[in-house]
């Protein structure tokens, strides 16, 4: 199998462009892979932020609902009366206030905890 000089030159000419094309395609593939990876990272950050914002939104929605319920209760006569009683510590005419005083609580002295080795050393030196 003898190769002619012309056939050998033709093979050499096609190897260099093929190698160049392979390197170019590998670089393009690497570029798109890195871009995709970066986009995936940003997507994960966005999902985490969205979850935090959703939790905050739910918390604020609950707070608004409770405040609206509180305001609605203050619009009634009983609600206004309750607000005045709690805010200004007042009673109606004819009512009496009972003040409950708790018994004095005995305070126990807390003894200092002595480690076991200190007890042994104290008994050896009769302290």
JOBEL-V29874 format. One record per backbone hydrogen bond with DSSP energy under -1.0 kcal/mol. NH is the residue of the N-H (numbers start at 0). CO is the residue of the C=O. Records with the same first field share a line. If there is no record, write none. Layout:
NH = CO, CO
//
This chain:
7 = 3
8 = 4
9 = 5
10 = 6
11 = 7
12 = 8
13 = 9
14 = 10
15 = 11
17 = 13
18 = 14
19 = 15
20 = 16
21 = 17
22 = 18
23 = 19
24 = 20
25 = 21
26 = 22
27 = 23
28 = 24
29 = 25
30 = 26
31 = 27
32 = 28
33 = 29
34 = 30
35 = 31
36 = 32
37 = 33
38 = 34
39 = 35
40 = 36
41 = 37
42 = 38
43 = 39
44 = 40
45 = 41
46 = 42
47 = 43
48 = 44
49 = 45
50 = 46
51 = 47
52 = 48
53 = 49
54 = 50
55 = 51
56 = 52
57 = 53
58 = 54
59 = 55
60 = 56
61 = 57
62 = 58
63 = 59
64 = 60
65 = 61
66 = 62
67 = 63
68 = 64
69 = 65
70 = 66
71 = 67
72 = 68
73 = 69
79 = 75
80 = 76
81 = 77
82 = 78
83 = 79
84 = 80
85 = 81
86 = 82
87 = 83
88 = 84
94 = 91
118 = 114
119 = 115
120 = 116
121 = 117
122 = 118
123 = 119
124 = 120
126 = 121
//
